[in-house]
Amino acid sequence: MSHRKGGKDRVEPERRCIVTGEVRAKEDLLRVVIGPDDTVVPDLEERLPGRGLWLCPSRDVVNTACAKNAFARAARQKVVVDPALADRIELLLVRKCIDLLSLARRAGQAVAGYEKVRARIDEGAVMILAARDGAADGKGKIAAKAYDLPVFSVLDAAEIGMAFGRDHAVHVAVSPGGLAERLGRSLQRLEGFRAA
């Protein structure tokens, strides 16, 4: 199964969610594998050996998979499932988002702070991060300035701050590039675990 992405010649592989049956591009799903000890192991980097089981990136989907024995059915074997699997995946996604944001900062592709973000929007940012625990008026002003850009509000100010080596950061603008694409995918996945 595959589809063409955005009219490009590159063919993107697709996978089916073991809970919903929905077919999506691989990059829009979460992969887990069954470890040697029969435990369900999240594989966000898609590098672990073994047959991958795919899930829509949502806390509800992961919890349903745990409750309805979907991992054992899909793997056709007994499995051990951590009851806090959804929480574990959320923490891994947060860590991945912070790491990618930190890489973007070091590459000069991400800036934090209200004025820097406003300037970067004018220069051609591709996405905005607004701390989910930031003040509503500040988030509103940035969203209005970045009216046609995706605005992700899934990380806390302290989590964003970690990527910038400070206690907290509320607004971030990210410039185009491969890091922005990877960060955007990770933030979209995280939204499924931190929906308002």
N, C-alpha and C positions, 0 to 999 in steps of 0.2 A: 504494500500500500504506500502510495506516495502522491504528492501534489507539487505543482510548480509554485514557487514562492514569489509573489509580487510580480509575475510576468517575467521573472528571470529564467534562465535556462537551467539553473541549479534545481535539482529535484530534492525535496525535503521528505525524509522518511516519516511515516505515520505509525501510530500504535493505538490500540484499543484499551480504554480504561476497564479494569476488571470489575468495577462496581457499576458504573453507569452504562457501559457498552459504547460510549461515545468514542468516535475515532477523531484523533487530533494529531497535529504535527508533534513529533517526538519532543521537541524543545518546549512544548506547552504542557507537558505532563511531568509527573514525578516517577522515577524508577526506584524500585526496591528489588532486592535479591534475597534468596534464602541462603543464609550462611551455612558453613560446615556443621554447626551445632543446631541446625534447623530453625534458627531465629530469623525473623524478618529484619533486614538491614537496609536502611535508606541509602541510596546511591545517587546523590545529587550530581556528581561529576560523571556518572554513567561510565565508570571504569572498572567496577568490580566484576570478577568472573561470575559466570552463571547466567541462567535464563532470567531476563528482566521481567518483572511484573509492573504494569504501568497504572498510574492513578491520576485522575484529575486533581490539580493542586488545590485541595479544599479540606479544611478540618472535618467537615461533615462526611466527605467521601472516605477519608482515612478512618474515621470512627466507625462508619458503616462497614468498611472492609474488615475491621477488627471484630465488630459485633456479629457479623454474619458469616464469619469463617471464609471470606472471599480469598484470602491468601492461600489457604490449604486447598480449596477447590481449584484455583488457577494453577497452583504448583503440582497438584495431584499427589500431595504428600502431607503428613502431619507437620505442622509448623508451631513455633513458639512465638507469640506476639506480645510485645511489651504493651501493657494497657495505656502507657503514656506515649505511644508512638507518635501521635499527632503533635504533642508538645515537643518531642525530640526533633521532629522534622522542622517545626517552627524555629527552634533554636539554631538548627543547622542552616536554615534559610537566612536568618538574621545575620549569622556569622559570615555567610557567603556575601550578603549585600554589603556588610561593613568592609570586608576584604576588597571587594570590587571597587567600592567607593574610595577606599584608601589608595588603591592602585591608580584610579582616575585622578585623584588629587595630586599624587606624586608625578603623574605624567602631565600635569597642568591642564587636565581636561575637566576638573571639577573645582568650583569655588564655593565658599560658604560666606554667609553674611548678607544682610538685606541689600546694601548698596552694590556689592560685588555681583550679586545675583541679578539685580536689575540691569547692570551693565552687560553681563554675559548674555542675558536674554536678547539685548539689542545686537550683540555680536554674532548671534546664531546658536544658542543653546538648543538641545534636542529634548531635554526633559528637566523637570523641576522636582526636587524633593522638599516637602514641607513636613516638619516634625508633627506627628499625630497629636502630641501633647502641647504644641505651640498655640499661641493666642490666635483666636479665630480672625481677628481684624487683620493681623499680619499675613496670615495665610490667604485671606480674601484679596488683599492688595497685590500679593505676588501672583495669585491665580488670575486676577484681572489683567495684569501686565503680560502674563504668559498665556493669553486667552486661547491660543491654538496649540499649545504644547501639553503633553501629558504631565499631570501633577500627581506624584505619588505621595501619599500621606500614611505610610505604614510603619515607619521607623520612629522611635522616640528621639527627642533632642539629645539625650545622653548617648544613644546608639550612633546617631549621626556624628556627634562630637568625637566619638572614639576614632572615626576615620580621619578626623582632622587634628587629632592630638590635643583636644581641648575637652573641657567638662561637658559642654553641650553646643549644638549648632541647630538652628531652626530652619534655615533656608539654604538650599544648595541648587546650583545650576550645573548641568553636565553638557559638555560639548560633544559633537558627533564623533563616532569612532566605534571600534569593536568593543571597547570596554563599556560604552554606553549601551550597546545592544545587549551584552551579557547582563549588565546591571538591570536593564529594563525587564528582561525575562525573569530574573530572580525576584525583582520587586513585584511583578505580576503574580508569581507563584506565592509569594508571601501574603499578598492581599487575600488569598483564599483561606489563610489561617488567622488573619487579623481583621476580618470584615467587621465593620462597625455594627 
